[in-house]
Amino acid sequence: MEEDKKPEGKRYRTMESIAGVFAGSDVRQKLFGNKGFQFYLFQKRWPKIVGDLMAEESYITGCKGPLLFVRVTNSTFLQQLFMMKADILKALAKDEIGRYFTDIRFLSGSPKKPYKPFTTLAPVNRAIEKEQKMYSQSLTEEEKGWIQNWVGSHVKKEALRPPFAEMMEEVLKIRKGELAGGYHPCALCGSLCPPEDPLCPACRRKLKKTKQNKVTLLLKANPHYTYQQVRAILPCEYSMYEEARDILIHRAKEKIFHKQAASEEKRKLLALLLHRPLDTITEKEAEDMLKKMPQKKWD
């Protein structure tokens, strides 16, 4: 990784190559020293061994001990490679992986399917550059003066004033960058949110928790309700309904286990399990159907 300090804004790191991620790490030996990975690199060196022209119509498919398998897509090239077998083996002897192979079997087959790499550093670097551009905002003299005045009046120790001022400048640059990037105040608390989201994560979690509690209370009052009935009264996802139902069932089972459940609570549990209205379940029916539920044997 290469670290560069910009004159304005935060400090950023840009990845130049994937090898830089593992430099000086034990992971480097485990990954790049792996036999499978070394054979993959050997497959990539096939054009250097047979030439670009031959490599366009042939590729290494695998190996079995000292035998190397090469797939050829053209019968003419297959014959040509077979005649070049001795020369190819000599070239393989100079390769750190190829020297382990003493024989080659050429097989006819279809062309090698091109594939896109599974990962690339381009999206990572683009995100870093976007963030760097957004946060590299300059402050006006008025803004810097306001920070100096605030620090001078609120920070008593002289030695702490410069780091406080620097910290406040960096925070203000971040806020200005977010506003320039389309960030906007949260509709509930006023903290900055991404352009595509009207609420901040904290407020979204609070709203979800409040809605979850409402679903639980609705189902507690009407334990026989199905998801469709709950959704008609209080629009919600099925996961909320399922979680509320699981909470109420768990509470009822806990009370039954500790022998604290009244007949009314047993009837509600049966209504939750069977989706039957509470007024159609008698106390005796609830006792009979739930009598085999586990209960503690000690007081």
C-alpha positions as MATLAB code, in Angstrom:
seq = 'MEEDKKPEGKRYRTMESIAGVFAGSDVRQKLFGNKGFQFYLFQKRWPKIVGDLMAEESYITGCKGPLLFVRVTNSTFLQQLFMMKADILKALAKDEIGRYFTDIRFLSGSPKKPYKPFTTLAPVNRAIEKEQKMYSQSLTEEEKGWIQNWVGSHVKKEALRPPFAEMMEEVLKIRKGELAGGYHPCALCGSLCPPEDPLCPACRRKLKKTKQNKVTLLLKANPHYTYQQVRAILPCEYSMYEEARDILIHRAKEKIFHKQAASEEKRKLLALLLHRPLDTITEKEAEDMLKKMPQKKWD';
ca = [
       0.000    0.000    0.000;
       1.090    3.509   -0.685;
       0.180    6.186    1.824;
      -0.091    9.783    0.715;
      -0.898   12.821    2.842;
      -3.115   15.339    1.093;
      -2.734   19.042    1.911;
      -6.433   19.183    2.817;
      -8.744   16.624    4.368;
      -8.136   13.141    5.754;
      -5.337   10.622    5.251;
      -5.969    7.970    2.623;
      -4.390    4.707    1.530;
      -4.549    3.535   -2.079;
      -3.920   -0.076   -3.060;
      -1.586   -0.343   -6.030;
      -1.583   -4.166   -6.232;
      -3.050   -7.130   -4.397;
       0.455   -8.246   -3.399;
       0.780   -5.131   -1.269;
      -2.027   -6.330    0.963;
      -0.021   -9.391    2.031;
       3.432   -7.837    2.193;
       5.225   -8.792    5.384;
       2.418  -11.097    6.488;
       2.230  -14.835    7.194;
      -0.806  -14.920    4.912;
       1.498  -14.246    1.954;
       3.246  -17.595    2.326;
      -0.008  -19.458    2.942;
      -1.679  -17.979   -0.145;
       1.072  -17.508   -2.702;
       2.909  -20.659   -1.563;
      -0.183  -22.808   -2.097;
       0.317  -25.550   -4.719;
      -3.004  -24.862   -6.390;
      -2.198  -21.181   -6.704;
       1.275  -21.960   -8.077;
      -0.253  -24.277  -10.702;
      -2.685  -21.492  -11.643;
       0.267  -19.158  -12.241;
       1.940  -21.923  -14.256;
      -1.141  -22.136  -16.496;
      -0.827  -18.398  -17.116;
       2.784  -18.931  -18.323;
       1.731  -21.354  -21.085;
       1.985  -18.675  -23.853;
       5.652  -18.071  -22.878;
       6.365  -21.796  -23.207;
       4.722  -22.521  -26.581;
       4.346  -19.028  -28.030;
       1.341  -16.752  -28.407;
       0.173  -18.367  -31.659;
       0.001  -21.884  -30.219;
      -1.410  -20.628  -26.933;
      -4.409  -19.156  -28.755;
      -5.542  -22.679  -29.669;
      -4.334  -24.615  -26.594;
      -4.332  -24.372  -22.801;
      -3.368  -26.428  -19.752;
      -6.361  -28.185  -18.166;
      -4.763  -30.195  -15.349;
      -2.213  -32.768  -14.326;
      -1.872  -36.225  -12.799;
       1.488  -36.808  -11.185;
       4.208  -36.110  -13.772;
       1.655  -36.140  -16.627;
       0.447  -32.758  -17.908;
      -2.861  -32.441  -19.800;
      -3.177  -29.848  -22.563;
      -6.434  -29.154  -24.384;
      -6.114  -28.192  -28.101;
      -9.010  -26.685  -30.047;
      -7.711  -27.276  -33.586;
      -6.644  -30.590  -35.139;
      -3.832  -28.944  -37.114;
      -2.413  -27.334  -33.986;
      -2.844  -30.640  -32.146;
      -0.573  -32.356  -34.653;
       1.910  -29.478  -34.541;
       2.087  -29.502  -30.738;
       2.557  -33.259  -30.724;
       5.570  -32.827  -33.019;
       6.898  -30.075  -30.701;
       6.502  -32.237  -27.604;
      10.227  -32.726  -27.006;
      10.931  -28.995  -27.319;
       8.026  -28.150  -25.009;
       9.363  -30.570  -22.369;
      12.754  -28.853  -22.563;
      11.050  -25.493  -22.040;
       9.070  -26.905  -19.138;
      12.283  -28.096  -17.497;
      13.304  -24.456  -17.103;
      10.062  -23.519  -15.329;
       9.854  -23.808  -11.536;
       6.568  -25.725  -11.768;
       6.881  -27.188  -15.259;
      10.066  -29.083  -14.386;
       7.988  -31.570  -12.369;
       6.230  -32.812  -15.548;
       7.971  -35.450  -17.663;
       5.181  -36.186  -20.155;
       2.380  -34.290  -21.937;
      -0.922  -35.607  -23.229;
      -2.604  -33.449  -25.872;
      -6.398  -33.716  -26.042;
      -8.817  -32.191  -28.523;
     -11.556  -30.033  -27.060;
     -13.500  -26.798  -27.101;
     -11.924  -23.344  -26.690;
     -11.256  -22.099  -23.188;
     -14.140  -20.030  -21.864;
     -13.100  -16.484  -20.979;
     -14.055  -15.363  -17.506;
     -13.991  -12.110  -15.624;
     -11.770  -11.863  -12.559;
     -13.540  -12.402   -9.269;
     -12.108   -9.252   -7.717;
     -10.516   -6.009   -8.786;
      -9.047   -3.041   -6.979;
     -10.694   -0.534   -9.318;
     -13.993   -0.223   -7.359;
     -12.059    0.100   -4.095;
      -9.846    2.861   -5.446;
     -12.845    4.630   -7.010;
     -14.601    4.660   -3.625;
     -11.441    5.999   -1.967;
     -11.080    8.741   -4.579;
     -14.753    9.695   -4.228;
     -14.464    9.927   -0.448;
     -11.191   11.846   -0.731;
     -12.750   14.375   -3.112;
     -15.817   14.769   -0.898;
     -13.858   15.327    2.315;
     -11.119   17.553    0.850;
     -13.038   20.754    1.457;
     -11.402   24.063    2.242;
     -12.509   26.270    5.129;
     -13.142   29.973    4.828;
     -11.284   32.480    6.973;
     -14.542   33.174    8.811;
     -14.942   29.491    9.692;
     -11.340   29.195   10.854;
     -11.732   32.364   12.930;
     -14.883   31.015   14.579;
     -13.027   27.797   15.521;
     -10.102   29.756   16.981;
     -12.450   31.954   19.016;
     -14.356   28.943   20.339;
     -11.167   27.112   21.300;
      -9.722   30.227   22.923;
     -12.792   30.738   25.101;
     -13.560   27.095   25.999;
     -10.159   25.346   26.209;
      -8.206   26.654   29.177;
      -4.884   24.841   28.628;
      -2.752   26.461   25.956;
      -1.142   23.166   24.917;
      -4.540   21.618   24.115;
      -5.788   24.432   21.905;
      -3.949   23.502   18.652;
      -5.101   19.814   18.631;
      -8.653   20.867   19.506;
      -8.669   23.410   16.686;
      -7.283   20.840   14.228;
      -9.904   18.283   15.261;
     -12.723   20.779   14.832;
     -11.422   21.812   11.408;
     -11.359   18.172   10.240;
     -14.898   17.583   11.524;
     -16.140   20.725    9.780;
     -14.462   19.627    6.523;
     -16.226   16.270    6.754;
     -19.586   17.951    7.334;
     -19.069   20.381    4.458;
     -18.019   17.488    2.216;
     -21.100   15.469    3.096;
     -23.371   18.447    2.437;
     -21.635   19.003   -0.902;
     -22.081   15.290   -1.691;
     -25.851   15.445   -1.243;
     -26.119   14.448    2.423;
     -29.147   15.971    4.167;
     -30.472   16.287    7.739;
     -32.425   13.333    9.123;
     -36.167   13.996    9.128;
     -36.351   13.117   12.841;
     -33.106   13.970   14.628;
     -31.342   16.293   12.190;
     -28.079   14.325   11.824;
     -26.732   13.997    8.291;
     -27.987   11.062    6.181;
     -26.887    9.665    2.783;
     -28.709   11.194   -0.210;
     -30.867    8.113   -0.828;
     -32.053    7.680    2.783;
     -34.498   10.096    4.509;
     -33.615    8.797    7.996;
     -30.379    8.122    9.827;
     -29.625    4.512   10.922;
     -30.354    5.287   14.604;
     -33.806    6.720   13.889;
     -34.578    3.888   11.489;
     -33.774    1.348   14.221;
     -35.982    3.237   16.713;
     -38.904    3.296   14.259;
     -38.484   -0.400   13.547;
     -38.431   -1.198   17.267;
     -41.553    0.932   17.859;
     -43.380   -0.800   15.023;
     -42.274   -4.191   16.312;
     -43.712   -3.363   19.740;
     -47.031   -2.316   18.164;
     -47.255   -5.600   16.272;
     -46.521   -7.508   19.493;
     -49.218   -5.621   21.425;
     -51.747   -6.177   18.624;
     -51.021   -9.893   18.555;
     -51.120  -10.055   22.356;
     -54.648   -8.640   22.331;
     -55.687  -10.875   19.415;
     -53.519  -14.027   19.609;
     -55.472  -15.850   16.899;
     -54.699  -13.262   14.188;
     -52.861  -14.480   11.082;
     -50.269  -12.408    9.263;
     -52.855  -11.196    6.733;
     -55.145   -9.968    9.528;
     -52.296   -8.176   11.322;
     -51.051   -6.598    8.100;
     -54.536   -5.303    7.274;
     -54.563   -3.345   10.555;
     -50.856   -2.510   10.868;
     -48.785   -2.812    7.653;
     -45.599   -4.736    8.441;
     -43.199   -7.344    7.096;
     -43.768  -11.017    7.845;
     -40.517  -11.084    9.840;
     -42.056   -8.625   12.345;
     -45.183  -10.748   12.717;
     -43.098  -13.880   13.118;
     -40.854  -12.286   15.748;
     -43.843  -10.947   17.723;
     -45.513  -14.376   17.665;
     -42.305  -16.100   18.750;
     -41.897  -13.655   21.650;
     -45.437  -14.291   22.940;
     -45.131  -18.073   22.558;
     -41.813  -18.060   24.386;
     -43.235  -15.992   27.259;
     -46.196  -18.341   27.647;
     -43.978  -21.431   27.607;
     -41.724  -19.892   30.235;
     -44.678  -19.260   32.546;
     -45.990  -22.793   32.031;
     -42.559  -24.233   32.775;
     -42.311  -22.268   36.032;
     -45.950  -23.167   36.879;
     -46.954  -19.509   36.845;
     -49.382  -19.592   33.909;
     -53.076  -19.013   34.598;
     -55.780  -20.687   32.537;
     -56.236  -17.476   30.523;
     -52.585  -17.507   29.446;
     -52.827  -21.162   28.403;
     -55.848  -20.350   26.266;
     -53.909  -17.495   24.615;
     -50.997  -19.814   23.889;
     -53.344  -22.296   22.238;
     -54.875  -19.462   20.216;
     -51.398  -18.440   19.051;
     -50.536  -21.985   18.025;
     -53.849  -22.897   16.339;
     -54.986  -19.435   15.086;
     -58.342  -19.999   16.746;
     -60.348  -17.195   18.393;
     -59.954  -17.065   22.145;
     -63.690  -17.417   22.835;
     -63.782  -20.817   21.082;
     -61.147  -22.335   23.396;
     -62.278  -23.593   26.793;
     -60.121  -23.851   29.897;
     -60.427  -27.663   29.903;
     -59.367  -27.894   26.245;
     -56.331  -25.733   26.943;
     -55.393  -27.827   29.997;
     -55.744  -31.103   28.103;
     -53.784  -30.014   25.030;
     -50.953  -28.356   26.977;
     -50.620  -30.844   29.825;
     -47.602  -32.537   28.241;
     -45.603  -29.332   27.994;
     -42.412  -29.440   30.108;
     -42.667  -28.109   33.665;
     -40.060  -27.891   36.373;
     -40.154  -30.647   38.979;
     -38.731  -28.587   41.789;
     -40.172  -25.743   43.809;
];
